[in-house]
Amino acid sequence: MDPTSVLARLGMLAEPPTLSPEEIFPEGANVEFVTVAGERHIALRVWERGVGETRSCGTGVCAAAWVAMVRDGAAASTSYVVDVPGGRLRVTRRDDGELLLTGPAVLGVRGSVTI
């Protein structure tokens, strides 16, 4: 099944996901919905606490890629492609164990505040 259609079945993420037991995260939590899209390739959508669904989340993308890398027994210097509604990203596990996130950066919202 196409990973995009799997994530589309979630419908609109208009309400915070239900967390159980609720008392563990009394203020909510970021929740990533992840599916395998291919070899070293995942896709995800994210609900960010206090914001709602976002087009991407660097922390969530890296966390999901890291879990996939551990699941697959991936060696250092391995890269995974991660598709999010905002575009395609790449997460590389560096030799020192750190993760490197690369991809396009696009300004999604601009605003100003008068105090």
Sequence and secondary structure as in RCSB ss.txt:
>XXXX:A:sequence
MDPTSVLARLGMLAEPPTLSPEEIFPEGANVEFVTVAGERHIALRVWERGVGETRSCGTGVCAAAWVAMVRDGAA
ASTSYVVDVPGGRLRVTRRDDGELLLTGPAVLGVRGSVTI
>XXXX:A:secstr
  HHHHHHTT    S    SSGGGSTT   EEEEEEEETTEEEEEEEETTTEEES  HHHHHHHHHHHHHHHT  
TT EEEEEETTEEEEEEE TTS EEEE             
